[in-house]
Amino acid sequence: MSTIKIDKKIAKYRVQTPAAAEDSRPAAVEKLKAEDNVIWMHEKLERPDVLIGSTYKIKTPVSDHAMYVTINDIILNEGTPHEQRRPFEVFINTKNLDHFQWIVALTRVISAVFRKGGDVTFLVDELKAVFDPRGGYWQPGGKFMPSTIAELGHVIERHLQTIGMLKRTELDEHQRKMVEQKRAEFDARSKQADAFSKSHFPEGAQLCAKCSTAAVVMMDGCMTCLNCGESKCG
């Protein structure tokens, strides 16, 4: 064994992976690396000069200022059959400086998890499970958000679905038919209610058995139709 003299001070070191551990990897993985030069996401992967990303806007009723979440992705194995897009870092920008410290801490932790590689989808469930002790809020459209952090989890989930790391939740055929049926029933009830609400007769008028118009009201102690004049008092 040859001796190597070290003239400089040792600042960093890394334990060499034993050959036995390398041989224990699945044969399929070794075959892909040998044939296609596949790049696997890990903490040693350096940041390229240019990354592609998407920016999402979060506007909550609990804050006067919106949050802008930018998620940058790295493209692995570009130009090969194994090309894939993976999240690499996240940035959050807002004018509200009250939450500056936790925003910086959260972006650094999430970015570190992204750069570590592997299955990072667990972040979605962890963030969506955070509840604000002061109570959540309703998004436009009727979706409840338990906290701002939970909405950040929904943003990351949407991004991972866009790049193909998560599958979108879809209804099966039976569920779709049931939803369509319930929607049709609701639309029919809404149309009926709208027809009554646009009536020229007082709100709350009952349906007249003679002219089939919602125009029957109580007048002088007697139910009278304001459309046809039908009255139970003669």
C-alpha positions in Angstrom: 0.0 0.0 0.0 1.5 3.3 -1.0 1.7 6.3 1.4 0.3 9.7 0.5 1.6 12.8 2.2 -1.0 15.4 3.0 0.4 18.9 3.1 -2.8 20.8 3.7 -5.2 20.9 6.6 -8.0 18.5 6.3 -11.3 20.4 6.2 -13.8 17.8 5.0 -13.8 14.0 4.6 -16.2 11.3 3.4 -16.2 7.6 4.2 -15.8 5.6 1.0 -18.7 3.3 0.4 -17.6 -0.4 0.6 -17.6 -2.4 -2.5 -19.9 -4.9 -0.9 -22.6 -2.2 -0.4 -22.3 -1.2 -4.1 -22.7 -4.8 -5.1 -25.9 -5.1 -3.1 -27.8 -2.6 -5.3 -30.4 -4.1 -7.6 -29.1 -5.4 -10.8 -31.7 -3.3 -12.8 -30.4 -0.1 -11.3 -26.8 -1.0 -12.2 -27.8 -1.9 -15.7 -29.6 1.4 -16.2 -26.5 3.3 -14.9 -24.2 1.4 -17.2 -26.3 1.6 -20.4 -28.0 5.0 -20.2 -25.8 7.0 -17.8 -28.8 7.7 -15.6 -28.4 10.5 -13.0 -30.0 9.8 -9.7 -31.1 12.6 -7.4 -28.9 12.8 -4.2 -27.3 15.4 -2.0 -24.1 15.6 -4.1 -25.9 16.9 -7.2 -24.7 20.4 -7.8 -27.1 23.2 -8.7 -27.1 24.2 -12.4 -26.8 27.8 -13.4 -30.3 27.8 -14.8 -33.4 26.1 -13.4 -37.0 26.0 -14.7 -39.8 26.7 -12.2 -43.4 27.8 -11.6 -44.7 30.5 -9.3 -48.0 30.1 -7.4 -50.0 32.9 -5.7 -51.5 32.4 -2.3 -54.0 35.0 -1.2 -55.6 34.3 2.2 -58.2 36.3 4.1 -56.0 36.3 7.2 -53.4 38.5 5.6 -53.6 41.7 3.6 -50.6 40.6 1.4 -50.4 37.7 -0.9 -47.6 35.1 -0.8 -45.8 34.0 -4.0 -44.4 30.5 -3.9 -41.7 29.7 -6.6 -40.7 26.0 -7.0 -37.7 25.4 -9.2 -37.1 22.0 -10.8 -34.0 20.3 -12.1 -34.2 18.1 -15.2 -32.4 14.8 -14.8 -31.1 12.7 -17.7 -32.2 15.4 -20.2 -32.5 14.1 -23.8 -32.7 10.4 -22.7 -35.6 8.0 -22.3 -35.2 8.4 -18.6 -35.6 12.2 -18.5 -37.5 13.4 -15.5 -38.3 16.7 -13.7 -37.7 16.9 -10.0 -38.2 19.7 -7.5 -34.9 21.3 -6.4 -35.7 24.4 -4.3 -38.5 26.6 -3.2 -38.8 30.3 -2.5 -41.6 32.3 -0.8 -41.9 36.0 -1.2 -44.4 38.3 0.5 -44.6 41.9 1.7 -45.8 40.7 5.2 -42.6 40.7 7.3 -44.4 39.4 10.4 -43.7 35.8 9.3 -40.3 36.4 7.8 -38.4 34.1 10.1 -40.6 31.0 9.8 -40.8 31.6 6.0 -37.0 31.6 5.6 -36.7 28.5 7.9 -39.5 26.7 6.0 -38.0 27.4 2.6 -34.6 26.2 3.6 -35.9 23.0 5.2 -38.1 22.2 2.2 -35.3 23.0 -0.3 -33.0 20.7 1.7 -35.5 17.8 1.5 -35.9 18.4 -2.3 -32.1 18.3 -2.9 -31.8 15.2 -0.8 -33.9 13.4 -3.5 -35.9 10.2 -3.1 -39.6 10.2 -2.3 -40.3 13.8 -1.2 -44.1 13.5 -1.6 -44.5 12.9 2.2 -44.0 16.7 2.6 -47.5 17.2 1.1 -49.3 15.3 3.9 -47.1 16.8 6.6 -47.8 20.4 5.6 -51.5 19.8 4.9 -51.9 18.4 8.5 -50.8 21.7 10.1 -53.8 23.5 11.8 -53.9 27.2 12.8 -55.0 27.5 16.5 -56.9 30.6 15.6 -58.9 28.7 13.0 -58.6 28.2 9.3 -60.4 30.0 6.4 -62.5 29.3 3.3 -61.0 29.6 -0.2 -63.1 31.1 -3.0 -65.1 28.1 -4.3 -65.9 26.7 -0.8 -62.7 24.7 0.0 -61.6 24.9 3.7 -57.9 25.5 4.5 -56.9 24.8 8.1 -53.8 27.1 7.9 -51.6 29.0 5.6 -49.0 26.2 5.9 -51.7 23.7 4.8 -52.3 25.8 1.7 -48.6 25.7 0.9 -48.9 21.9 1.1 -51.7 22.0 -1.5 -49.5 24.2 -3.7 -46.6 21.7 -3.5 -49.1 18.9 -4.2 -50.4 20.6 -7.3 -46.8 21.2 -8.5 -45.8 17.5 -7.9 -48.9 16.4 -9.9 -47.9 18.8 -12.7 -44.4 17.3 -13.0 -45.6 13.7 -12.7 -44.4 12.8 -9.2 -47.9 12.5 -7.8 -51.0 11.1 -9.5 -54.1 13.2 -9.6 -57.0 11.9 -7.6 -59.8 10.8 -10.0 -63.2 9.4 -9.5 -64.1 6.0 -10.8 -67.0 5.5 -13.2 -69.6 4.8 -10.5 -68.6 7.9 -8.5 -68.7 10.1 -11.6 -72.2 8.9 -12.5 -73.4 9.6 -8.9 -71.8 13.1 -8.9 -73.4 13.9 -12.3 -76.8 12.7 -11.0 -76.6 14.8 -7.8 -75.4 17.8 -9.8 -78.3 17.5 -12.2 -80.7 17.3 -9.2 -79.2 20.4 -7.7 -79.4 22.3 -10.9 -83.0 21.4 -11.3 -83.8 22.6 -7.8 -81.8 25.8 -8.4 -83.7 26.5 -11.6 -87.0 26.1 -9.8 -85.9 28.4 -7.0 -84.7 30.9 -9.5 -88.0 30.9 -11.2 -89.8 31.7 -8.0 -87.2 34.3 -7.0 -87.8 36.2 -10.2 -91.5 36.3 -9.7 -93.4 39.6 -9.4 -95.4 38.4 -6.5 -94.3 38.6 -2.8 -91.6 36.3 -1.5 -93.0 33.3 0.3 -96.2 33.2 -1.8 -97.8 29.7 -2.1 -98.7 27.9 -5.3 -102.2 28.5 -6.6 -104.1 25.3 -7.4 -106.1 27.1 -10.2 -103.4 28.9 -12.2 -100.3 27.1 -10.9 -98.6 30.3 -10.0 -96.7 31.0 -6.8 -99.0 34.0 -6.0 -101.2 32.9 -3.1 -100.9 35.1 0.0 -103.0 35.9 3.1 -105.3 38.9 2.5 -107.9 40.0 5.0 -107.8 36.6 6.7 -108.3 34.7 3.5 -105.8 32.9 1.1 -106.1 34.8 -2.2 -104.2 34.4 -5.5 -102.8 37.7 -6.7 -102.5 36.3 -10.2 -106.0 34.9 -11.0 -108.0 36.2 -8.0 -108.9 32.7 -6.7 -109.9 32.9 -3.1 -111.1 30.3 -0.6 -113.5 32.9 0.8 -115.5 33.1 -2.5 
